[in-house]
Amino acid sequence: MKRFKTIFIVMIVVAVLSIWILQKDHSAVDLQWRILIAAGGSLLSGVLAYFLLQKDIEHVDAKPDK
């Protein structure tokens, strides 16, 4: 559940920053296209974050015997 919270936060941050950058630097692009670009970027970042934040339990080192 914690992983999905992190992914959601990443997606929100990417969407807000992309809208801001598109508004500031590329104001000639229509608003509809800017929203589509921001939505696509946030979805792509969410998918990437989902795969990059996976935990690989099988490759955890065992505790050494004392």
Secondary structure as a PSIPRED ss2 file (coil, helix, strand):
# PSIPRED VFORMAT (PSIPRED V4.0)

   1 M C   1.000  0.000  0.000
   2 K H   0.000  1.000  0.000
   3 R H   0.000  1.000  0.000
   4 F H   0.000  1.000  0.000
   5 K H   0.000  1.000  0.000
   6 T H   0.000  1.000  0.000
   7 I H   0.000  1.000  0.000
   8 F H   0.000  1.000  0.000
   9 I H   0.000  1.000  0.000
  10 V H   0.000  1.000  0.000
  11 M H   0.000  1.000  0.000
  12 I H   0.000  1.000  0.000
  13 V H   0.000  1.000  0.000
  14 V H   0.000  1.000  0.000
  15 A H   0.000  1.000  0.000
  16 V H   0.000  1.000  0.000
  17 L H   0.000  1.000  0.000
  18 S H   0.000  1.000  0.000
  19 I H   0.000  1.000  0.000
  20 W H   0.000  1.000  0.000
  21 I H   0.000  1.000  0.000
  22 L H   0.000  1.000  0.000
  23 Q H   0.000  1.000  0.000
  24 K H   0.000  1.000  0.000
  25 D H   0.000  1.000  0.000
  26 H C   1.000  0.000  0.000
  27 S C   1.000  0.000  0.000
  28 A C   1.000  0.000  0.000
  29 V C   1.000  0.000  0.000
  30 D C   1.000  0.000  0.000
  31 L H   0.000  1.000  0.000
  32 Q H   0.000  1.000  0.000
  33 W H   0.000  1.000  0.000
  34 R H   0.000  1.000  0.000
  35 I H   0.000  1.000  0.000
  36 L H   0.000  1.000  0.000
  37 I H   0.000  1.000  0.000
  38 A H   0.000  1.000  0.000
  39 A H   0.000  1.000  0.000
  40 G H   0.000  1.000  0.000
  41 G H   0.000  1.000  0.000
  42 S H   0.000  1.000  0.000
  43 L H   0.000  1.000  0.000
  44 L H   0.000  1.000  0.000
  45 S H   0.000  1.000  0.000
  46 G H   0.000  1.000  0.000
  47 V H   0.000  1.000  0.000
  48 L H   0.000  1.000  0.000
  49 A H   0.000  1.000  0.000
  50 Y H   0.000  1.000  0.000
  51 F H   0.000  1.000  0.000
  52 L H   0.000  1.000  0.000
  53 L C   1.000  0.000  0.000
  54 Q C   1.000  0.000  0.000
  55 K C   1.000  0.000  0.000
  56 D C   1.000  0.000  0.000
  57 I H   0.000  1.000  0.000
  58 E H   0.000  1.000  0.000
  59 H H   0.000  1.000  0.000
  60 V C   1.000  0.000  0.000
  61 D C   1.000  0.000  0.000
  62 A C   1.000  0.000  0.000
  63 K C   1.000  0.000  0.000
  64 P C   1.000  0.000  0.000
  65 D C   1.000  0.000  0.000
  66 K C   1.000  0.000  0.000
